[in-house]
Amino acid sequence: MKRMGTPSLASLNAMALPLAFVSLPLYVLLPHRYTAQFGVSLTALGALLLAVRALDAVLDPWLGQWCDRWFAAGTPRVRRRSLWLCVCLMLGFAGLWLPDFWLSQLGWNVTPVAVLVLAAPCLVLAYLAATALNLSLQSWGTRCGGTVLQRSRITAWREGLGLGGVVLASVLPSVFNASWLVTFFVVLLFAALCLWRYAPTLGHRATALADEPSWLSPLSQPAFRALLQVFLLNGIASAVPATLVMFFIQDRLQAPAGYEAFYLGAYFAAAALSLPIWLRVVQRMGLAPAWMLGQALSVVFFMWAVSLSAGDFVSFGFICALSGVALGADLVVPGALLTGVIARNGDAGLAEGRYLGWWQVATKLNLALAAGLALPALQFFGYSSGTRSPEGLWALSLAYGALPCVLKLLAAWRLWAAREHLWEKSHGE
């Protein structure tokens, strides 16, 4: 495929912006709304979120297989199926954010139990539709293929627009009420769907169902298994501080209220601004070496956090910005490497959805494993929220600053060990 210009890249990846609304608000903002306004138990809501997310993760490989079947019939079918997915996502999102309206339409009383009963099918609908749309988005970009630089540009645009969506999803609920938030989301969603009309049209590759690769087939590929291992280790390394950042700001730094938004904004803004820089690094060094450089920079910047204490507000701001720059490599490189692995395995245009289904499973495991590792370890070593004991705060500093560095180094080592599959070949393209 010829080099894609900015309009094609923007139209192809526009869906990443509204899809970001489905992750952050549901985990960070929705629980507070349900408890404060509707009296829903946090325990019950947490159990529901966990159960639905687990179902979503289990179904990812099969959804990836169905996505491959849509693309096998050509992109016009993908566009038609995406319309119905957008309708499902819109209904699920509206039901989650406006339960009082929908319950009143059904003639039900707005009680905590009724809100949870409505939330369950809405969560399933929203998560599965968003996952299928995200798989279509990533499969489309992956199937475009091209040189190392083009693959990196496709990934950078997708991740950059996703970061923009995260920022919007964080800010809008504090500015608009729930009705306006839903309206804004619906407009963004269908605008992105309309822009897909101008995305590159792919040819179709008809395959008999009997000849389709199994949904397990990606796991039989050594290169994909190696890349998945690096992706998991690196992802957990990023998810651990994401899980602990609020504790670190409040207890270790003892920062005033409101600093959290500044630090998170600096982190994501630096990541977004660094994307063009990392594209140049990829062009000069190759994909895998560029990723390894980003991992090394992340370790150098983040070890600084271990030495911080109460009042080190400015220093932590620099750490957030610099580690955001290093994050840019994590956004640009892995997806482009995956595209190359699929092509070299002979599955280009045939099985992208299957690979991306397992990729999504790994993405969702990152946060789960990070919470499962870090939080029990903190409690074991004497930390609890609000503590001021030196032992508890030191445990928090090690978990927040040192543990991610160890995991990053392990990821870099695994990337180096897999250079036969991921380094030399990608560098020479």
Beta strands, then each sheet from edge to edge (+ up, - down):
end
